[in-house]
Amino acid sequence: MREFIYYSETARTSGNFKDLMRAGRMDIVCHVVIASFFLSNKMRDDVRLHLVFNGPPDAPKHLELVSTPEMSEFISKKDVAGLIKRMLYKYKKGQKRQVFPGCFIEKKSFSKVVKELSDQGKKIFLLDEKGDDIRQTDITNGVFVIGDHEGLPKKKKKELKTLAQMVSLGNEIYFASQSVVILNNELDRRLQ
Ligand SMILES: C[S@@+](CC[C@H](N)C(=O)[O-])C[C@H]1O[C@@H](n2cnc3c(N)ncnc32)[C@H](O)[C@@H]1O
């Protein structure tokens, strides 16, 4: 399983939005989901994506999407926003709720999500252009943290200081979704 965490400081934490750009840049979230799961001719069957939203009105929310054989039945590239909306609507206080096969929602903070994965023995990598070159890094058993359009907030970076290694995809600054595409390609090439 390849595993990513996308943190959005602004994405809305309720499903009552129409305009994706005004829902705390939910458009970027959709691009990240597409870049994580979709290939030209099929869906990836080995992805676990954690979306952590910190926007209003009920932050934080942790949405977890895991590749399942049934996935193509309920996730369409044309309506990723609809899926996110439905997940947010179906949230139930005090529960980690499975909304569709492999799609879970709960109230959990970014720090807690990262800490739990680190406690499971996963290696946490923070994607940052100032980090170590990913091509020279052993990324086995890695979980990759990607920031939103503003980058990961300083406070969150600080929380990761002792837990994560910073890795770079090169000197250019990419969109979050482009970073996922490059990362997926790097993982594909190493697994081939
Ligand atoms: C649009 S970028 C953030 C831009 C923001 N203004 C900044 O300077 O951090 C979104 C995310 O993509 C990842 N990213 C972009 N370019 C990268 C690179 N060259 N190496 C590693 N990660 C990168 C980082 O995780 C970043 O937080």
The ligand as an SDF file (V2000), in Angstrom:
LIG
                    3D

 27 29  0  0  0  0  0  0  0  0999 V2000
    1.5350   24.3030   -3.9230 C   0  0  0  0  0  0  0  0  0  0  0  0
    2.7060   23.5860   -2.8410 S   0  0  0  0  0  0  0  0  0  0  0  0
    2.7700   24.7750   -1.5410 C   0  0  0  0  0  0  0  0  0  0  0  0
    3.2760   26.0930   -1.9600 C   0  0  0  0  0  0  0  0  0  0  0  0
    3.5160   27.0300   -0.7980 C   0  0  0  0  0  0  0  0  0  0  0  0
    3.4180   28.3940   -1.2510 N   0  0  0  0  0  0  0  0  0  0  0  0
    4.8820   26.7570   -0.1790 C   0  0  0  0  0  0  0  0  0  0  0  0
    5.8300   27.4670   -0.5450 O   0  0  0  0  0  0  0  0  0  0  0  0
    5.0120   25.8200    0.6220 O   0  0  0  0  0  0  0  0  0  0  0  0
    1.8060   22.2790   -2.1040 C   0  0  0  0  0  0  0  0  0  0  0  0
    2.6270   21.1860   -1.4770 C   0  0  0  0  0  0  0  0  0  0  0  0
    3.2720   20.4050   -2.4880 O   0  0  0  0  0  0  0  0  0  0  0  0
    4.4710   19.8440   -1.9860 C   0  0  0  0  0  0  0  0  0  0  0  0
    5.5610   20.2520   -2.8810 N   0  0  0  0  0  0  0  0  0  0  0  0
    5.5250   21.1670   -3.8860 C   0  0  0  0  0  0  0  0  0  0  0  0
    6.6990   21.2350   -4.5140 N   0  0  0  0  0  0  0  0  0  0  0  0
    7.5320   20.3320   -3.9130 C   0  0  0  0  0  0  0  0  0  0  0  0
    8.8830   19.9180   -4.1170 C   0  0  0  0  0  0  0  0  0  0  0  0
    9.6440   20.4430   -5.0480 N   0  0  0  0  0  0  0  0  0  0  0  0
    9.3950   18.9480   -3.3030 N   0  0  0  0  0  0  0  0  0  0  0  0
    8.6140   18.3850   -2.3380 C   0  0  0  0  0  0  0  0  0  0  0  0
    7.3450   18.7430   -2.1080 N   0  0  0  0  0  0  0  0  0  0  0  0
    6.7930   19.6910   -2.8760 C   0  0  0  0  0  0  0  0  0  0  0  0
    4.6580   20.3570   -0.5670 C   0  0  0  0  0  0  0  0  0  0  0  0
    4.2100   19.3800    0.3380 O   0  0  0  0  0  0  0  0  0  0  0  0
    3.7570   21.5950   -0.5550 C   0  0  0  0  0  0  0  0  0  0  0  0
    3.2720   21.8850    0.7340 O   0  0  0  0  0  0  0  0  0  0  0  0
  1  2  1  0
  2  3  1  0
  2 10  1  0
  3  4  1  0
  4  5  1  0
  5  6  1  0
  5  7  1  0
  7  8  2  0
  7  9  1  0
 10 11  1  0
 11 12  1  0
 11 26  1  0
 12 13  1  0
 13 14  1  0
 13 24  1  0
 14 15  1  0
 14 23  1  0
 15 16  2  0
 16 17  1  0
 17 18  1  0
 17 23  2  0
 18 19  1  0
 18 20  2  0
 20 21  1  0
 21 22  2  0
 22 23  1  0
 24 25  1  0
 24 26  1  0
 26 27  1  0
M  CHG  2   2   1   9  -1
M  END
$$$$
